[in-house]
Structure formats: structure tokens, C-alpha cells
Amino acid sequence: MRKLIAMSDIVPHWWRAALTIVAIAGMSGCVSEPGHNNYFSEPNLPIHGRIDKAAEDTMAASLGADVLVFGRIRWFDNGEERTEYRSGWGWNVWLPFFRTQDKQFGLFVVEKDGTFTWRIPRGVYISNRLRWRDPWDGVHFINPSVAFEATDGANALCLGTLAVGLGSKRDIIGKLLIKSVQVRIDDDCETLSQQFHAKYTDPNLVAAKSLMRFDPRMPIPKELEERSNMQDFGLAISRSLMNLH
């Protein structure tokens, strides 16, 4: 009988580690707005192509063709709401996006409390994935099919709150198993606008409403679907390599 050779016997450990890094790096977007941090400060959060919080001293006159969009993510796991959404070495969530006007990809990240204020070019933004990193079990994703339009003439737009509810459990070794997913968009722009203006104090920043739209049947652009599938494949490879002994 021919002896089966384990992958770990033919692939050096350093090479598997390198492949894992490449696969994970492939999950990041590539746009002109870089993140403010680096791998060493936030190793559990993608770096390249991400959009972080806009500077609080942003003035309306400096926006040019850009717009500020703000809102919040709320996350419930088995009915329990998260209180921390961004941790250098812990749990993190990000929203890959596709901008239809110029077919650009990137990543939206949120602050520790789940709020966000992003400075972005005007356009229509679509996301068919929401990814998060579980500190015990690595990267996971769900398919929220969310879009928003940042085309209004206002220089600040409230997107509302993206609320995610998961039903989950862990197996005997701690692997996260998703049993159910619920997504909704809440219109709490009155509160969000008050919070926005408390930090962004230029009186010329006038907020309007342009709520995110959740639609499971939303048509997904071919470019976004292909990229998402490629990232999913990279994630599967990285998981397989990490599980080799």
C-alpha cells in the first residue's frame, strides 16, 4: 500500500507562513485613501486600501468633491450586543466596498464603539460582504448586500445604523459556527447627527440623510462578485494552511 504523504511533510513551515500572509493580504482592497495605522499597531485589521475615521478638524471648504458620511454598526451575537468593535489584537470588523462610478475597491473600518465617519468621493457604494476577525477562530464573513448613495449635494450624510444579529455556537475546539444571520438598517440619524456635530464643529458642515439600503436580492456588479470570490478563496487557503500540522 502506498504511504500517504502529509502536506506538512513537503511544504516547509516558513513557506506555509509566507503563503498565509500572501493570502490574507490579498483580501485587502486597493484605493488611494490609505489607513492611518500599520500592521504592528493593528495586526488583526487589514491595512491596505482601508478608509479610517476622517479627521475631526475637517472643514467643509476642504472637502472639494468629497463628502463626509457617518453612522454606526451594531453587532448582536445570540442577543448580546458587542461593546468593542476595534481591537489591535482582538475582534475587528470591516466592510469591503465597491464604488460603481470608477470601479474602485476598498475597505471601510469603524471605531472602537462601532461608529464611523468616512471622507469619500461622491458615488454609489455597494458591499456584498461584511468581514470580521474572531481572535480565536480567524476571519469570517456574511453577505449583507448593502448599498448607499453619497451623491446628495450636502457635504455630510447620515447613513444610519447597520444592525447585524447572529445566531452562533462554537464546536468543541472553539470554531465559530454561524446558524442564522439577520440584518437591518435603523434610522437613528437624529442621534447620530448630534454626535457628528459634537465632534465635527465647522458650522458649514450641514448633515442630510442618505440611509444605507439592505436588499438580499440586490444585483451585485460582476467585478465585485469576482473579487469577493477571489478573497473567499484566499481565506479558504489561509485557513487550510493554518490547520496543517
SULSULLIN-V838708 format. One record per residue. N is the residue number from 1. SS is DSSP state (H for helix, E for strand, - for the rest). PHI is phi in radians with two decimals (999 if undefined). D_FIRST is the distance of its C-alpha to the first C-alpha in Angstrom with 1 decimal. Layout:
n=N ss=SS phi=PHI d_first=D_FIRST
n=N ss=SS phi=PHI d_first=D_FIRST
//
This chain:
n=1 ss=- phi=999 d_first=0.0
n=2 ss=- phi=-1.25 d_first=3.8
n=3 ss=- phi=-1.34 d_first=6.3
n=4 ss=- phi=-1.35 d_first=9.2
n=5 ss=- phi=-1.80 d_first=12.5
n=6 ss=- phi=-1.24 d_first=15.6
n=7 ss=H phi=-1.00 d_first=18.6
n=8 ss=H phi=-1.18 d_first=20.6
n=9 ss=H phi=-1.42 d_first=18.7
n=10 ss=H phi=-2.00 d_first=19.8
n=11 ss=- phi=-1.92 d_first=23.1
n=12 ss=- phi=-0.99 d_first=25.8
n=13 ss=H phi=-1.05 d_first=27.8
n=14 ss=H phi=-1.15 d_first=31.0
n=15 ss=H phi=-1.26 d_first=29.7
n=16 ss=H phi=-1.12 d_first=28.5
n=17 ss=H phi=-1.11 d_first=32.0
n=18 ss=H phi=-1.13 d_first=33.6
n=19 ss=H phi=-1.09 d_first=31.8
n=20 ss=H phi=-1.09 d_first=32.9
n=21 ss=H phi=-1.10 d_first=36.5
n=22 ss=H phi=-1.11 d_first=36.5
n=23 ss=H phi=-1.12 d_first=35.2
n=24 ss=H phi=-1.19 d_first=37.8
n=25 ss=H phi=-1.08 d_first=40.5
n=26 ss=- phi=-1.16 d_first=39.8
n=27 ss=- phi=-1.43 d_first=41.0
n=28 ss=- phi=-1.52 d_first=44.5
n=29 ss=- phi=-1.47 d_first=47.3
n=30 ss=- phi=-2.58 d_first=49.4
n=31 ss=- phi=-2.26 d_first=53.2
n=32 ss=- phi=-1.46 d_first=56.2
n=33 ss=- phi=-1.71 d_first=57.0
n=34 ss=- phi=-1.35 d_first=54.9
n=35 ss=- phi=-1.29 d_first=54.4
n=36 ss=- phi=-1.61 d_first=56.6
n=37 ss=- phi=-2.03 d_first=54.0
n=38 ss=- phi=-2.29 d_first=51.0
n=39 ss=- phi=-1.04 d_first=47.5
n=40 ss=- phi=-1.26 d_first=48.6
n=41 ss=- phi=-1.56 d_first=51.1
n=42 ss=- phi=-2.45 d_first=49.0
n=43 ss=- phi=-1.18 d_first=45.3
n=44 ss=- phi=-1.67 d_first=44.3
n=45 ss=- phi=-2.25 d_first=46.4
n=46 ss=- phi=-0.99 d_first=45.9
n=47 ss=- phi=-1.85 d_first=48.4
n=48 ss=- phi=-1.27 d_first=48.7
n=49 ss=- phi=1.31 d_first=50.8
n=50 ss=E phi=-1.70 d_first=51.9
n=51 ss=E phi=-1.99 d_first=55.4
n=52 ss=- phi=-1.67 d_first=56.8
n=53 ss=- phi=-1.06 d_first=60.1
n=54 ss=- phi=-1.20 d_first=63.2
n=55 ss=- phi=-1.04 d_first=65.7
n=56 ss=- phi=-1.22 d_first=68.3
n=57 ss=- phi=-1.60 d_first=71.1
n=58 ss=- phi=-1.06 d_first=70.2
n=59 ss=- phi=-1.84 d_first=73.4
n=60 ss=H phi=-1.00 d_first=73.9
n=61 ss=H phi=-1.17 d_first=75.5
n=62 ss=H phi=-1.55 d_first=72.4
n=63 ss=- phi=-1.27 d_first=70.0
n=64 ss=- phi=1.06 d_first=71.0
n=65 ss=- phi=-1.51 d_first=68.7
n=66 ss=E phi=-1.48 d_first=66.4
n=67 ss=E phi=-2.53 d_first=66.7
n=68 ss=E phi=-1.63 d_first=65.8
n=69 ss=E phi=-2.09 d_first=63.7
n=70 ss=E phi=-2.45 d_first=63.3
n=71 ss=E phi=3.01 d_first=61.8
n=72 ss=E phi=-2.76 d_first=59.3
n=73 ss=E phi=-1.96 d_first=55.9
n=74 ss=E phi=-2.07 d_first=55.7
n=75 ss=E phi=-2.24 d_first=52.3
n=76 ss=E phi=-2.08 d_first=51.8
n=77 ss=E phi=-2.09 d_first=48.7
n=78 ss=- phi=0.95 d_first=49.0
n=79 ss=- phi=1.50 d_first=52.7
n=80 ss=E phi=-1.70 d_first=53.0
n=81 ss=E phi=-1.46 d_first=54.4
n=82 ss=- phi=-1.20 d_first=53.2
n=83 ss=- phi=-2.00 d_first=55.8
n=84 ss=- phi=-2.31 d_first=53.9
n=85 ss=- phi=-2.02 d_first=52.4
n=86 ss=- phi=-2.63 d_first=51.9
n=87 ss=- phi=-2.52 d_first=50.5
n=88 ss=- phi=-0.91 d_first=49.4
n=89 ss=- phi=-2.03 d_first=46.4
n=90 ss=- phi=-2.11 d_first=46.2
n=91 ss=- phi=-1.34 d_first=46.5
n=92 ss=E phi=-2.47 d_first=47.5
n=93 ss=E phi=-2.31 d_first=48.1
n=94 ss=E phi=-2.59 d_first=48.8
n=95 ss=E phi=-2.16 d_first=49.6
n=96 ss=E phi=-1.10 d_first=48.4
n=97 ss=E phi=-2.33 d_first=51.0
n=98 ss=E phi=-2.29 d_first=51.9
n=99 ss=E phi=-1.71 d_first=55.5
n=100 ss=- phi=-1.24 d_first=56.3
n=101 ss=- phi=-1.08 d_first=59.2
n=102 ss=- phi=-2.06 d_first=57.5
n=103 ss=- phi=0.97 d_first=53.8
n=104 ss=E phi=-1.71 d_first=53.2
n=105 ss=E phi=-1.91 d_first=50.5
n=106 ss=E phi=-3.07 d_first=50.7
n=107 ss=E phi=-2.33 d_first=50.3
n=108 ss=E phi=-1.67 d_first=53.0
n=109 ss=E phi=-2.12 d_first=52.9
n=110 ss=- phi=-1.99 d_first=55.1
n=111 ss=- phi=-1.51 d_first=57.0
n=112 ss=- phi=-1.03 d_first=56.3
n=113 ss=- phi=-1.59 d_first=58.3
n=114 ss=- phi=1.61 d_first=56.7
n=115 ss=E phi=-1.40 d_first=59.7
n=116 ss=E phi=-2.63 d_first=59.7
n=117 ss=E phi=-2.47 d_first=62.2
n=118 ss=E phi=-1.99 d_first=60.8
n=119 ss=E phi=-1.70 d_first=62.8
n=120 ss=E phi=-2.44 d_first=61.5
n=121 ss=E phi=-1.16 d_first=62.7
n=122 ss=- phi=-1.14 d_first=64.1
n=123 ss=E phi=2.81 d_first=61.8
n=124 ss=E phi=-1.82 d_first=59.5
n=125 ss=E phi=-2.03 d_first=56.4
n=126 ss=E phi=-2.25 d_first=53.4
n=127 ss=E phi=-2.37 d_first=50.3
n=128 ss=- phi=-1.97 d_first=47.4
n=129 ss=- phi=-2.47 d_first=45.5
n=130 ss=E phi=-2.27 d_first=46.5
n=131 ss=E phi=-1.93 d_first=44.1
n=132 ss=E phi=-2.54 d_first=44.2
n=133 ss=E phi=-1.90 d_first=42.3
n=134 ss=E phi=-1.53 d_first=41.6
n=135 ss=- phi=-1.09 d_first=41.6
n=136 ss=- phi=-1.62 d_first=38.8
n=137 ss=- phi=-2.19 d_first=36.5
n=138 ss=E phi=1.47 d_first=37.4
n=139 ss=E phi=-1.50 d_first=38.8
n=140 ss=E phi=-2.26 d_first=39.4
n=141 ss=E phi=-2.66 d_first=41.5
n=142 ss=E phi=-2.23 d_first=43.4
n=143 ss=- phi=-1.98 d_first=45.1
n=144 ss=- phi=-1.39 d_first=48.9
n=145 ss=- phi=0.87 d_first=50.3
n=146 ss=E phi=-2.05 d_first=53.4
n=147 ss=E phi=-2.45 d_first=56.1
n=148 ss=E phi=-2.61 d_first=59.5
n=149 ss=E phi=-1.97 d_first=62.3
n=150 ss=E phi=-1.90 d_first=64.0
n=151 ss=- phi=-2.04 d_first=66.6
n=152 ss=- phi=-1.09 d_first=69.6
n=153 ss=- phi=-1.23 d_first=72.6
n=154 ss=- phi=-1.14 d_first=72.5
n=155 ss=- phi=-1.64 d_first=71.2
n=156 ss=E phi=-2.51 d_first=69.3
n=157 ss=E phi=-2.28 d_first=67.3
n=158 ss=E phi=-1.55 d_first=66.0
n=159 ss=E phi=-1.65 d_first=62.6
n=160 ss=E phi=1.47 d_first=62.7
n=161 ss=E phi=-2.03 d_first=59.9
n=162 ss=E phi=-1.58 d_first=56.3
n=163 ss=E phi=-1.81 d_first=55.3
n=164 ss=E phi=-2.09 d_first=51.7
n=165 ss=E phi=-2.10 d_first=50.7
n=166 ss=E phi=-1.93 d_first=47.1
n=167 ss=E phi=-1.85 d_first=45.7
n=168 ss=E phi=-2.53 d_first=42.7
n=169 ss=E phi=-2.67 d_first=40.6
n=170 ss=E phi=-2.07 d_first=38.0
n=171 ss=- phi=-1.42 d_first=34.7
n=172 ss=- phi=-1.14 d_first=33.8
n=173 ss=- phi=-1.77 d_first=32.8
n=174 ss=- phi=1.67 d_first=35.8
n=175 ss=- phi=-1.18 d_first=34.6
n=176 ss=E phi=-1.40 d_first=37.5
n=177 ss=E phi=-2.05 d_first=37.3
n=178 ss=E phi=-1.55 d_first=40.2
n=179 ss=E phi=-1.72 d_first=41.5
n=180 ss=E phi=-2.71 d_first=44.7
n=181 ss=E phi=-2.39 d_first=46.7
n=182 ss=E phi=-2.23 d_first=50.5
n=183 ss=E phi=-2.29 d_first=52.5
n=184 ss=E phi=-2.61 d_first=56.2
n=185 ss=E phi=-1.97 d_first=58.9
n=186 ss=E phi=-1.77 d_first=61.9
n=187 ss=- phi=-1.63 d_first=65.3
n=188 ss=- phi=-2.09 d_first=66.5
n=189 ss=H phi=-1.16 d_first=68.1
n=190 ss=H phi=-1.07 d_first=71.3
n=191 ss=H phi=-1.20 d_first=69.7
n=192 ss=H phi=-1.09 d_first=67.3
n=193 ss=H phi=-1.17 d_first=70.3
n=194 ss=H phi=-1.09 d_first=72.3
n=195 ss=H phi=-1.14 d_first=69.4
n=196 ss=H phi=-1.09 d_first=69.0
n=197 ss=H phi=-1.24 d_first=72.7
n=198 ss=H phi=-1.22 d_first=72.8
n=199 ss=H phi=-1.79 d_first=70.5
n=200 ss=- phi=-1.83 d_first=71.4
n=201 ss=- phi=-1.69 d_first=75.2
n=202 ss=- phi=-1.08 d_first=76.4
n=203 ss=- phi=-1.11 d_first=78.8
n=204 ss=- phi=-1.47 d_first=78.0
n=205 ss=- phi=-1.48 d_first=74.5
n=206 ss=- phi=-1.88 d_first=75.1
n=207 ss=E phi=-1.53 d_first=72.2
n=208 ss=E phi=-2.15 d_first=71.5
n=209 ss=E phi=-1.97 d_first=68.8
n=210 ss=- phi=-2.57 d_first=65.8
n=211 ss=- phi=-1.07 d_first=63.4
n=212 ss=- phi=-1.03 d_first=59.7
n=213 ss=E phi=-2.16 d_first=58.5
n=214 ss=E phi=-1.84 d_first=55.4
n=215 ss=- phi=-2.62 d_first=54.2
n=216 ss=- phi=-1.03 d_first=50.7
n=217 ss=- phi=-1.71 d_first=51.5
n=218 ss=- phi=-1.05 d_first=52.7
n=219 ss=- phi=-1.11 d_first=51.7
n=220 ss=- phi=-1.81 d_first=49.5
n=221 ss=- phi=-0.97 d_first=50.1
n=222 ss=H phi=-0.98 d_first=47.3
n=223 ss=H phi=-1.09 d_first=47.2
n=224 ss=H phi=-1.23 d_first=46.8
n=225 ss=H phi=-1.08 d_first=44.1
n=226 ss=H phi=-1.12 d_first=42.1
n=227 ss=H phi=-1.16 d_first=42.5
n=228 ss=H phi=-1.09 d_first=41.7
n=229 ss=H phi=-1.10 d_first=38.4
n=230 ss=H phi=-1.12 d_first=37.6
n=231 ss=H phi=-1.17 d_first=38.4
n=232 ss=H phi=-1.08 d_first=36.4
n=233 ss=H phi=-1.12 d_first=33.4
n=234 ss=H phi=-1.07 d_first=34.1
n=235 ss=H phi=-1.13 d_first=34.4
n=236 ss=H phi=-1.09 d_first=31.0
n=237 ss=H phi=-1.12 d_first=29.4
n=238 ss=H phi=-1.09 d_first=31.3
n=239 ss=H phi=-1.12 d_first=30.3
n=240 ss=H phi=-1.10 d_first=26.6
n=241 ss=H phi=-1.15 d_first=27.0
n=242 ss=H phi=-1.17 d_first=29.1
n=243 ss=H phi=-1.52 d_first=26.5
n=244 ss=- phi=-1.22 d_first=23.7
n=245 ss=- phi=-2.08 d_first=23.3
//
